[in-house]
């Protein structure tokens, strides 16, 4: 009897042990399944373990790296790829999400339910990989100047009739241009995305500051574009005014527009060459010269700006500068003949010395815009050159003008040697496609001599191509580096 009781007691203990082990196995299995469905990036942040794309694929986890990318790469902040309401990363890509779910359902047929999460996870990782590769590149890796023009019906960013700052030379619609597609092209970089221009955000960025454009009439083109883009976000138009009561015209002039609600100014100072235009006695007469060793007289007004956008190029193709005969002056010497590229380099070195001496890089961001291409066909502006028939961009260009321009190369070389950081705003190549964007015969009203034989294939209609230049400027300003 005693032996039978002992055997019964041992059997009970063994049974209890088996039940305990089985329960532990079940709990472990449930924990493993739950863990495999969780986001491995959360695990990584908790443990310090680093996942790469291969390890994510092996774990078969559904993961979007949009938030991780934006933390690692500040230039992606406020871009159209950023997502705040949907952690899956598909908030801006509903078609992707739909495609993912449809493919996941299709693949689930005939597959064990336990594998469903694996199929969905692998599909999610696979489909947006190219998108993630594109948006993950910051400005250091991505050349925003390589891309294509995309027709976008949401453009332009402002209406010609609603902007009072467009002078007659750039107001093509007011001067009788009837086609409007030239206003609806958006620049799309090949390897990354640029944010849509946010006028309110830029006004906040320059609150209490000075945004200053310095250069020739092409820079005035860009400055007027910026005024229009910012003005579109202002509630009370009366709170935007020229501080000296001046009216914008095609004539030579300096302007400073104040946005009262933001206590900021957007200014333009005209200088064709950045260096000083002068006169010197040559023989018996005083003749115009260009002092390539002296900065422009308006330079004192540039000082103290928070953002400076410089340019010069357009006038260096003038017959006087190209010929260089008794025109370039250094000190008291007027060179009998000097090559235009040599003179341009010395002028840029004069400008760079001024910037290094007078600009505080802790306060001021400095930009230098590259040369803007012209599109005269059949002659120059004064010999029958035209672009009237063009209503669409080129599909491709035979000359990537940025790299074919000696001036752009000289700008790159000079700025690299400066102690002050300068961002070269390369607009040459992307603008080369836009033969359709010039005023052509619509640079003046018919009653003011417009629609005649002389065409403007150098400047740009507004709204138009300079708006894209300002979108690129905005993109660089978002990057705090």
Backbone torsions as a table, in degrees:
resi	resn	phi	psi	omega
1	UNK	NA	-44.2	179.4
2	UNK	-62.8	-38.9	-179.9
3	UNK	-67.6	-38.6	-179.5
4	UNK	-65.5	-40.6	179.3
5	UNK	-64.0	-39.7	-179.8
6	UNK	-63.6	-42.7	179.4
7	UNK	-63.8	-40.2	179.5
8	UNK	-64.2	-38.9	179.3
9	UNK	-65.2	-41.4	179.1
10	UNK	-64.7	-40.1	179.5
11	UNK	-61.3	-40.5	179.4
12	UNK	-63.3	-42.2	179.8
13	UNK	-63.9	-41.6	179.5
14	UNK	-62.7	-43.1	-179.9
15	UNK	-61.5	-42.1	179.4
16	UNK	-64.0	-38.4	179.5
17	UNK	-65.1	-42.4	179.2
18	UNK	-61.3	-43.9	179.8
19	UNK	-62.0	-41.4	-179.7
20	UNK	-63.9	-43.3	179.4
21	UNK	-64.3	-42.6	180.0
22	UNK	-61.3	-42.6	179.9
23	UNK	-62.7	-40.9	179.6
24	UNK	-63.1	-40.5	178.7
25	UNK	-62.4	-42.1	-179.6
26	UNK	-63.5	-45.7	179.2
27	UNK	-60.5	-43.5	179.6
28	UNK	-61.7	-42.6	-178.9
29	UNK	-63.5	-43.5	179.4
30	UNK	-63.0	-43.5	178.7
31	UNK	-60.2	-42.4	-178.9
32	UNK	-63.5	-43.0	-179.6
33	UNK	-64.0	-45.2	179.3
34	UNK	-61.1	-42.1	-178.6
35	UNK	-65.1	-38.8	-178.3
36	UNK	-66.7	-26.1	179.0
37	UNK	-85.8	-11.9	-178.2
38	UNK	-76.4	167.6	-179.0
39	UNK	-80.2	118.8	-177.1
40	UNK	-67.7	-20.9	179.1
41	UNK	-68.7	-30.9	175.9
42	UNK	-65.8	-40.3	177.4
43	UNK	-63.8	-38.9	-178.8
44	UNK	-64.6	-42.0	-177.9
45	UNK	-68.5	-28.5	-179.5
46	UNK	-78.1	-34.2	-173.1
47	UNK	-106.0	-14.3	-176.9
48	UNK	85.1	3.0	-179.8
49	UNK	-77.9	136.4	-177.4
50	UNK	-99.7	126.7	177.6
51	UNK	-99.9	139.1	167.9
52	UNK	-109.5	179.2	-175.4
53	UNK	-63.2	-33.3	-179.4
54	UNK	-67.3	-44.7	-178.7
55	UNK	-67.0	-34.3	176.2
56	UNK	-63.4	-40.9	-179.6
57	UNK	-65.6	-40.2	179.8
58	UNK	-66.6	-33.6	178.1
59	UNK	-76.6	-15.0	179.7
60	UNK	55.6	50.0	-177.5
61	UNK	-108.0	143.7	176.0
62	UNK	-83.5	116.6	-173.0
63	UNK	-147.3	140.3	170.7
64	UNK	-115.9	136.3	-177.6
65	UNK	-100.7	20.9	-175.9
66	UNK	-64.0	-45.2	-179.2
67	UNK	-68.7	-37.5	179.0
68	UNK	-64.3	-40.0	-179.2
69	UNK	-64.2	-42.2	-177.0
70	UNK	-67.8	-29.4	177.2
71	UNK	-72.1	-38.4	-177.9
72	UNK	-77.4	-28.4	-173.1
73	UNK	-125.7	94.2	-173.8
74	UNK	-61.5	-19.8	-178.1
75	UNK	-68.9	-16.2	-179.6
76	UNK	-85.1	-5.8	178.9
77	UNK	-63.3	136.3	177.6
78	UNK	67.4	19.9	173.8
79	UNK	-89.9	168.0	-179.8
80	UNK	-69.7	-11.8	177.6
81	UNK	-85.2	-13.0	-177.7
82	UNK	-70.6	140.5	178.2
83	UNK	-125.4	135.7	178.9
84	UNK	-121.3	-25.0	-174.8
85	UNK	-100.0	-7.5	-174.3
86	UNK	-140.8	107.8	-174.1
87	UNK	-73.3	-8.8	179.4
88	UNK	-73.0	-16.5	-179.9
89	UNK	88.3	5.2	-177.4
90	UNK	-107.3	13.3	-176.3
91	UNK	-57.9	-35.1	-178.6
92	UNK	-97.7	-2.2	-176.9
93	UNK	-127.1	64.4	-177.7
94	UNK	-60.7	-33.0	179.3
95	UNK	-65.4	-37.0	177.3
96	UNK	-62.8	-46.7	-177.0
97	UNK	-62.2	-42.9	179.5
98	UNK	-61.6	-44.1	-179.8
99	UNK	-63.2	-40.8	179.3
100	UNK	-60.5	-47.6	-176.5
101	UNK	-67.5	-39.1	178.9
102	UNK	-64.0	-43.0	179.7
103	UNK	-67.9	-34.8	179.1
104	UNK	-65.3	-41.7	178.3
105	UNK	-63.9	-42.8	-179.4
106	UNK	-62.3	-39.0	-178.3
107	UNK	-75.9	-21.9	-175.9
108	UNK	-72.4	-25.4	179.3
109	UNK	-58.4	124.1	178.2
110	UNK	83.2	3.3	179.7
111	UNK	-109.6	142.4	-179.1
112	UNK	-59.9	140.8	-177.6
113	UNK	-57.0	-31.0	-179.0
114	UNK	-66.0	-17.6	-177.7
115	UNK	-97.9	-2.0	-176.2
116	UNK	-57.7	-46.0	-177.9
117	UNK	-63.1	-31.7	179.1
118	UNK	-68.3	-43.1	179.5
119	UNK	-62.5	-47.4	179.8
120	UNK	-62.3	-41.5	-177.4
121	UNK	-63.3	-46.5	-178.4
122	UNK	-65.1	-37.0	179.5
123	UNK	-66.2	-43.1	-179.5
124	UNK	-61.6	-42.3	-179.9
125	UNK	-67.4	-37.8	-172.8
126	UNK	-73.5	-43.6	-171.5
127	UNK	-67.2	-48.5	-176.1
128	UNK	-87.9	13.8	-175.3
129	UNK	-59.3	-41.5	-179.4
130	UNK	-68.4	-36.4	178.4
131	UNK	-64.5	-45.1	179.7
132	UNK	-63.0	-37.9	179.1
133	UNK	-63.9	-37.7	-179.0
134	UNK	-70.0	-47.8	-173.6
135	UNK	-79.6	-17.7	-177.0
136	UNK	-73.2	-16.7	-177.8
137	UNK	-79.5	129.0	175.8
138	UNK	-88.9	-174.6	-175.6
139	UNK	-66.8	-24.7	179.6
140	UNK	-67.8	-35.7	-177.6
141	UNK	-94.8	-24.1	-171.7
142	UNK	-103.4	127.6	173.8
143	UNK	-90.4	100.7	-175.7
144	UNK	-69.7	-8.3	-179.0
145	UNK	-86.1	-8.2	177.7
146	UNK	-101.3	119.0	-177.5
147	UNK	177.0	-143.9	-178.1
148	UNK	-151.8	159.4	174.5
149	UNK	-89.8	128.7	-177.3
150	UNK	-117.7	130.3	178.2
151	UNK	-68.5	127.3	-175.3
152	UNK	-136.2	113.2	-175.4
153	UNK	-68.9	-13.7	179.0
154	UNK	-80.0	-6.8	176.6
155	UNK	-93.1	157.3	6.1
156	UNK	-79.8	172.6	-177.8
157	UNK	-81.2	-10.2	176.3
158	UNK	-155.5	162.7	-179.3
159	UNK	-99.3	145.2	178.7
160	UNK	-55.9	-43.7	-175.1
161	UNK	-71.2	-22.1	-175.5
162	UNK	-90.2	-5.4	-177.9
163	UNK	-110.5	116.0	-177.6
164	UNK	-84.6	5.0	-172.9
165	UNK	-101.8	-0.7	-178.4
166	UNK	-83.7	117.6	179.7
167	UNK	-76.5	168.3	-172.4
168	UNK	-56.4	-34.3	-175.3
169	UNK	-66.0	-22.5	-177.0
170	UNK	-113.2	-2.0	-174.9
171	UNK	-91.5	71.2	-170.5
172	UNK	-63.6	-40.2	179.0
173	UNK	-62.4	-44.0	179.4
174	UNK	-64.9	-24.6	-179.0
175	UNK	-92.0	6.4	171.9
176	UNK	110.2	3.4	178.4
177	UNK	-72.4	127.5	-173.1
178	UNK	-97.2	-35.0	179.5
179	UNK	-72.3	151.9	-174.8
180	UNK	-129.7	-1.8	-177.0
181	UNK	-62.2	-26.6	-177.9
182	UNK	-62.4	-17.1	179.8
183	UNK	-90.1	-6.6	-168.5
184	UNK	-111.1	17.8	179.4
185	UNK	-99.2	128.9	179.0
186	UNK	-110.2	136.9	178.7
187	UNK	-80.6	126.7	-179.7
188	UNK	-119.7	106.1	178.3
189	UNK	-61.4	152.3	-175.1
190	UNK	-74.5	-39.0	-168.8
191	UNK	-110.7	-4.2	179.8
192	UNK	-158.8	179.8	-177.6
193	UNK	-115.1	146.9	172.3
194	UNK	-110.0	145.8	-177.2
195	UNK	-70.2	148.4	172.0
196	UNK	-66.5	139.4	-176.6
197	UNK	-60.1	128.0	179.2
198	UNK	-117.4	100.0	-174.2
199	UNK	-63.3	-41.3	-179.6
200	UNK	-62.6	-41.8	-179.7
201	UNK	-65.8	-41.5	179.1
202	UNK	-66.1	-39.4	176.8
203	UNK	-61.0	-37.4	176.2
204	UNK	-67.5	-36.9	180.0
205	UNK	-65.1	-32.7	-178.2
206	UNK	-104.6	17.6	178.0
207	UNK	-55.5	127.5	179.8
208	UNK	71.1	15.8	-174.5
209	UNK	-124.5	-179.4	-179.9
210	UNK	-121.7	122.7	172.5
211	UNK	-105.9	116.0	-169.3
212	UNK	-124.2	129.4	174.3
213	UNK	-105.7	131.5	-179.0
214	UNK	-129.4	121.8	178.6
215	UNK	160.7	-154.8	-175.0
216	UNK	-89.9	-166.5	-175.4
217	UNK	-67.1	-20.7	175.0
218	UNK	-70.5	-34.7	175.1
219	UNK	-71.5	-32.1	173.0
220	UNK	-63.6	-36.2	174.4
221	UNK	-55.9	-48.3	-179.3
222	UNK	-70.3	-37.1	179.2
223	UNK	-64.5	-43.7	177.2
224	UNK	-62.7	-38.9	175.9
225	UNK	-59.1	-45.2	-179.9
226	UNK	-62.9	-41.9	177.0
227	UNK	-57.4	-45.1	-179.0
228	UNK	-65.2	-41.8	-178.6
229	UNK	-65.1	-38.7	178.8
230	UNK	-76.2	-37.6	-178.3
231	UNK	-61.4	-29.1	-179.0
232	UNK	-63.3	-19.8	-178.2
233	UNK	-100.1	1.3	-176.3
234	UNK	-90.5	132.7	-177.8
235	UNK	-76.6	-42.2	-176.7
236	UNK	-111.7	104.5	-178.0
237	UNK	-58.5	-26.4	-178.4
238	UNK	-68.9	-15.1	-178.9
239	UNK	-91.4	13.8	171.5
240	UNK	-123.0	118.8	-174.1
241	UNK	-153.3	156.2	176.6
242	UNK	-80.1	128.2	-169.9
243	UNK	-64.4	-21.2	178.3
244	UNK	-109.8	9.8	178.5
245	UNK	73.5	18.8	-177.9
246	UNK	-82.2	149.0	176.2
247	UNK	-103.1	134.0	-177.7
248	UNK	-68.7	128.5	176.5
249	UNK	-134.8	177.2	176.4
250	UNK	-75.1	-14.8	-176.7
251	UNK	-73.8	164.1	179.3
252	UNK	-61.7	134.9	179.7
253	UNK	-178.3	157.4	175.0
254	UNK	-109.6	142.7	-175.2
255	UNK	-138.3	147.8	175.3
256	UNK	-138.6	110.1	-179.9
257	UNK	-101.1	129.4	-178.7
258	UNK	-101.9	131.8	171.7
259	UNK	-100.6	97.0	-167.1
260	UNK	-60.5	-40.2	-177.7
261	UNK	-64.1	-23.3	-178.2
262	UNK	-111.2	0.2	178.5
263	UNK	51.9	35.9	-179.9
264	UNK	-121.0	161.1	176.0
265	UNK	-125.8	145.8	175.0
266	UNK	-119.9	111.5	-165.8
267	UNK	-119.8	157.6	175.7
268	UNK	-138.1	132.5	176.4
269	UNK	-126.4	123.1	-175.0
270	UNK	-82.1	131.7	169.1
271	UNK	-157.0	122.6	-176.3
272	UNK	-70.7	-31.9	-169.5
273	UNK	-125.0	-6.6	-172.3
274	UNK	73.2	-25.5	175.4
275	UNK	-103.9	174.9	-165.3
276	UNK	-84.5	128.2	170.3
277	UNK	-84.2	135.0	-172.8
278	UNK	-145.5	-166.9	174.0
279	UNK	-140.6	148.7	178.2
280	UNK	-144.5	154.4	178.6
281	UNK	-79.2	120.5	176.8
282	UNK	-123.6	109.3	-172.8
283	UNK	70.1	-125.7	-178.3
284	UNK	-96.0	-2.5	-174.2
285	UNK	-124.6	154.6	171.1
286	UNK	-91.3	124.7	-175.4
287	UNK	-123.0	155.5	178.3
288	UNK	-64.3	138.4	175.4
289	UNK	-135.3	168.5	176.1
290	UNK	-121.2	113.9	-179.1
291	UNK	-79.5	90.5	-176.4
292	UNK	-74.5	-2.7	176.9
293	UNK	-106.6	8.1	-179.0
294	UNK	-132.5	132.7	-178.6
295	UNK	-71.1	156.5	-179.0
296	UNK	-58.9	148.0	-176.0
297	UNK	-64.2	-22.1	-179.1
298	UNK	-83.0	5.0	-172.9
299	UNK	-61.4	-28.0	180.0
300	UNK	-62.7	-25.5	179.7
301	UNK	-79.9	-18.0	179.6
302	UNK	-77.1	-26.8	-174.4
303	UNK	-64.8	145.3	179.0
304	UNK	87.0	-3.8	178.1
305	UNK	-69.2	152.6	178.1
306	UNK	-93.2	-29.8	173.4
307	UNK	-134.1	126.7	179.3
308	UNK	-120.1	126.7	177.7
309	UNK	-118.8	108.4	-177.8
310	UNK	-100.7	156.7	166.2
311	UNK	-158.7	154.4	163.9
312	UNK	-163.3	137.1	178.5
313	UNK	-179.6	-42.3	-171.0
314	UNK	-56.3	-44.0	-174.9
315	UNK	-82.7	-10.3	179.6
316	UNK	-76.8	-2.0	174.3
317	UNK	-101.2	1.7	177.5
318	UNK	-63.0	153.3	-174.5
319	UNK	-61.5	-32.5	179.3
320	UNK	-67.3	-45.5	-177.0
321	UNK	-71.9	-36.6	-179.8
322	UNK	-67.4	-41.2	-179.8
323	UNK	-71.7	-40.9	176.8
324	UNK	62.9	28.1	-178.3
325	UNK	-97.2	119.1	-179.5
326	UNK	49.9	43.6	-174.6
327	UNK	-126.4	-42.7	-177.2
328	UNK	-86.8	131.8	-175.3
329	UNK	-124.5	137.4	172.0
330	UNK	-132.8	120.9	-173.7
331	UNK	62.2	-130.5	177.1
332	UNK	-93.8	0.1	-176.7
333	UNK	-93.3	127.5	171.2
334	UNK	-103.6	120.1	-176.8
335	UNK	-70.1	126.7	176.3
336	UNK	-57.6	-36.9	176.1
337	UNK	-156.8	133.6	178.7
338	UNK	-144.8	132.7	-179.9
339	UNK	-61.5	140.6	-174.9
340	UNK	-64.5	-35.5	179.3
341	UNK	-67.3	-38.7	177.5
342	UNK	-65.0	-43.9	179.2
343	UNK	-64.7	-41.0	179.6
344	UNK	-62.3	-43.0	179.4
345	UNK	-62.5	-44.1	-179.2
346	UNK	-66.1	-36.0	177.1
347	UNK	-65.5	-42.3	178.5
348	UNK	-64.9	-35.6	177.2
349	UNK	-67.6	-35.1	174.5
350	UNK	-63.6	-45.6	177.9
351	UNK	-62.0	-45.3	-177.2
352	UNK	-64.1	-36.9	177.2
353	UNK	-64.0	-40.4	178.1
354	UNK	-63.0	-44.9	-180.0
355	UNK	-61.7	-47.5	-179.5
356	UNK	-61.8	-30.0	-177.7
357	UNK	-84.5	-36.3	-168.4
358	UNK	-112.0	-10.5	-176.1
359	UNK	-107.0	130.2	177.5
360	UNK	-92.8	109.9	-176.7
361	UNK	-65.3	-15.8	176.3
362	UNK	-75.1	-21.0	-179.2
363	UNK	-105.6	-35.0	-167.1
364	UNK	-117.1	132.0	169.7
365	UNK	-91.9	130.1	-177.1
366	UNK	-113.8	129.3	176.9
367	UNK	-122.5	149.3	171.4
368	UNK	-130.3	114.4	-178.6
369	UNK	-81.2	136.6	-179.5
370	UNK	-72.5	174.8	-175.1
371	UNK	-66.3	138.7	176.1
372	UNK	-91.6	129.3	-176.0
373	UNK	-76.2	149.8	170.4
374	UNK	-102.3	160.4	-177.0
375	UNK	-133.3	45.9	177.4
376	UNK	-73.9	131.4	175.8
377	UNK	-119.2	136.3	178.2
378	UNK	79.8	17.8	179.5
379	UNK	140.3	175.4	176.8
380	UNK	-88.0	-176.9	-174.8
381	UNK	-60.3	-31.6	-176.6
382	UNK	-102.9	12.0	-179.8
383	UNK	-137.6	39.2	174.3
384	UNK	87.2	9.0	177.6
385	UNK	-62.8	143.0	-174.2
386	UNK	-146.6	162.7	172.7
387	UNK	-151.2	21.6	-172.3
388	UNK	-62.9	-37.2	-172.6
389	UNK	-75.0	-12.9	-173.4
390	UNK	-78.8	120.7	176.9
391	UNK	-124.1	-0.3	178.0
392	UNK	-139.0	155.8	177.8
393	UNK	-67.0	159.4	170.1
394	UNK	-62.8	144.8	170.5
395	UNK	-71.0	-35.3	175.2
396	UNK	-153.2	161.3	-180.0
397	UNK	-117.6	148.1	-179.1
398	UNK	-82.4	-16.7	-178.3
399	UNK	-135.4	113.1	171.9
400	UNK	-72.6	94.5	-163.7
401	UNK	-60.8	-27.8	-178.5
402	UNK	-59.8	-44.9	-175.1
403	UNK	-83.3	-16.1	177.6
404	UNK	-91.4	-3.8	-177.0
405	UNK	-96.5	118.4	175.4
406	UNK	-59.8	-34.7	-177.8
407	UNK	-63.6	-42.0	179.6
408	UNK	-64.7	-39.3	177.3
409	UNK	-63.1	-41.8	-179.6
410	UNK	-64.6	-41.1	176.6
411	UNK	-58.8	-46.3	178.7
412	UNK	-58.7	-46.6	-176.7
413	UNK	-66.2	-42.7	-178.2
414	UNK	-68.6	-44.3	-177.5
415	UNK	-66.6	-31.3	178.6
416	UNK	-65.6	-25.0	-177.7
417	UNK	-90.5	-2.3	-177.8
418	UNK	-82.9	151.5	175.2
419	UNK	-82.8	-23.8	175.9
420	UNK	-83.2	126.6	177.5
421	UNK	-63.6	129.3	178.3
422	UNK	-127.4	127.7	175.9
423	UNK	-92.8	119.9	175.8
424	UNK	-82.9	116.2	-179.5
425	UNK	-88.1	96.7	-174.4
426	UNK	-82.9	105.8	178.1
427	UNK	-114.6	-1.2	-170.5
428	UNK	-66.1	-52.3	-173.4
429	UNK	-65.8	-45.9	-177.6
430	UNK	-68.8	-30.3	179.2
431	UNK	-76.9	-19.9	-179.7
432	UNK	-60.7	-28.1	179.5
433	UNK	-72.7	-18.9	-164.6
434	UNK	-98.2	56.7	175.6
435	UNK	-61.3	-22.0	-177.8
436	UNK	-77.9	-10.6	-170.3
437	UNK	-92.8	2.1	-176.6
438	UNK	-87.2	155.7	177.7
439	UNK	-62.0	-32.4	-178.0
440	UNK	55.4	-121.1	-179.8
441	UNK	-83.7	-4.7	-174.7
442	UNK	-100.1	30.9	176.5
443	UNK	-81.9	-15.7	176.2
444	UNK	-143.4	160.0	176.5
445	UNK	-71.6	150.9	-179.8
446	UNK	-53.6	-39.4	-178.7
447	UNK	-71.0	-15.5	178.2
448	UNK	-103.0	18.2	177.3
449	UNK	98.4	9.4	179.7
450	UNK	-76.2	172.4	179.1
451	UNK	62.5	28.1	177.5
452	UNK	-97.1	-155.7	-173.7
453	UNK	-84.3	-26.1	-179.3
454	UNK	-83.6	123.6	-176.8
455	UNK	-114.5	151.9	178.2
456	UNK	-105.6	102.3	178.6
457	UNK	-113.0	24.9	178.3
458	UNK	-113.7	-48.7	178.9
459	UNK	-79.3	-177.7	-173.1
460	UNK	-132.3	142.7	174.0
461	UNK	-66.2	150.2	172.9
462	UNK	-125.0	133.3	-5.0
463	UNK	-60.2	156.0	-179.7
464	UNK	168.2	-148.3	-170.6
465	UNK	-57.7	-42.2	179.6
466	UNK	-59.8	-21.9	174.8
467	UNK	-61.3	-37.8	177.2
468	UNK	-66.5	-39.0	176.1
469	UNK	-57.6	-40.1	-179.9
470	UNK	-73.5	-28.9	173.0
471	UNK	-64.8	-39.4	176.6
472	UNK	-67.4	-39.1	176.2
473	UNK	-61.0	-44.5	177.4
474	UNK	-59.6	-42.8	178.5
475	UNK	-58.1	-44.4	179.7
476	UNK	-69.9	-35.6	179.4
477	UNK	-67.2	-31.3	175.7
478	UNK	-64.5	-29.2	177.1
479	UNK	-81.3	113.4	-171.5
480	UNK	-75.1	-8.0	-177.6
481	UNK	-63.6	NA	NA
